[in-house]
Amino acid sequence: MSFRIIYTKSYLKRATKFAKRHPDLLIQYEKALKLLELNPFHPSLRLHRLSGSLSDLHSISINISYRITLEFLIEDGKIILVNVGSHDEVY
């Protein structure tokens, strides 16, 4: 099954700020997004459902310190990106 990533206006605004603050992570960030689209279940992404007030969301890892939170709608094949940043920023 192929997945389609949806970039909302609010996510693009957050991603732009993230890229400006962390230009050294752009290659890892882009790699994570490409892999997410090809195979969201790839072990290096560490896809997992969040809990508590964020229980409707999932998270993937860009690296050990940075995450992307997302809505993962398996039935529609859609991945809606929500936030990007450090562990503390997105949770």
Buried (B, 14 or more C-beta within 10 A) or exposed (E): EEBEBBEEEEBEEBBEEBBEEBEEBEEBBEBBBEBBEEBBEEEEBEBEEBEEEBEEBBBBBBEEEBBBBBBBEEEEEBBBBBBBBBEEEBB
